Amino acid sequence: MTLDALIQRLRDFADARDWNPDHTPKNLVMALAGETGELTALFQWLTPDQSRQAMGDPHLRERVLDEIADVLLYLTRLADVLGVDLLAAANAKIDRNELRFPARQA
């Protein structure tokens, strides 16, 4: 699936449920923050090594995948509602970061 196809699927999903009036930027940001918090909670008390191994635990893996999906879906929906091209924004940010944080020469 492409990003454009995912955006369209989310639009169709919201349209079919008449959720567009509720999908304001404010509400979507709040939902995104909530889902990010749920993802954070899964890792909160893990050691660094445990967090690296999280996907090896079938129960935790399922929960992590669900929360990552929720974060992606809300972020994608927010970007669509705001008219933001996610890929262009991400590439522009990496460009700025390359200037801010130049790679060290070997």
N, C-alpha and C positions, 0 to 999 in steps of 0.2 A: 504494500500500500504506500502511496506517496503522501507527502504532507498535504497537498491540495485535496486528495481524496479523503483524508482524515478530517480536514476542515469542513468539507461538504457533508460528510457523514454526521459530524457534530451539529451542523446547521440543520440538517434534516431531522435529527433527533430532537433538537429544541423546538423546531417548527411543529412537529407532530404532537408535541405535548403543550404547545402554546406557552413555552417558557421564556420566550424572548423579552416580554416585559420585565421579567425578573433577572434577566442576564445583563444587568447594568455593570459597568466597569467596577463600581464599588462592591457589588455583591460577588462578582467573580473573583476579585482580589481577596475578599474575605474568605471565600470558599477555598481558594488556592492556598492561603495562609493556613487554614485549618487542615488541609490535606498534607501540607508540608510538615505541620506539627505532628500529624499521625505517623508520618514516615520517620521523623526525628525520634519519636517515642520508641520506635522499634529498635533503635541503635543506642538509645540514651545511656544505658548502664553496661553496654558491652565494652570489653577492652578493645584496643586497636586490633589485636590479633583475632578476637572473636568477630569483630565487624568485618574483617577480610574474609572470614569463613562463613558468613551469614547465609550465603546462597546454598551452602551444603546441608543446611537443616531444612528438610522439606516443608515443615510447618511455617517456619520463619520466611522461607523463600516465597511461599504463596502470599503471605501478608505483604512482604516487600514489593513483590511484583504488582499487587493490587494498588498499593499506595503510590508507587512510581507512576503507574498508569493514571491514577486520579490526578496527580500533579501535572502530568503531561496534558491530560484532557482539559483541565481548567486553564492551564497556561495557553494552550492552543485556542480555546474558546475566547479567552480574554483578548489575545492578540487579534483574533478575527473581528471581534466587536469593536476594537479600537482601530482597526485598519492597519495593523502592524504586520509587515512581512517578517516572520520569525527568522528565516534564513538570512535575509539581508541584515537584520538587526544583530544577529549573532556574529556574522562575518565582520560587520563594522566594529563590533566590540572587540573581537580578536585583533583586528587591525590596530585599534587604539592600544590594546594591551601589549602588542609587540613593540610599540614605541615606548610605552611606560616601563616595560620589563624586558629589555633586550637580552637575547640569549648570550651567555658568556662564551667568549671565544676560547677554543681548546688550546 
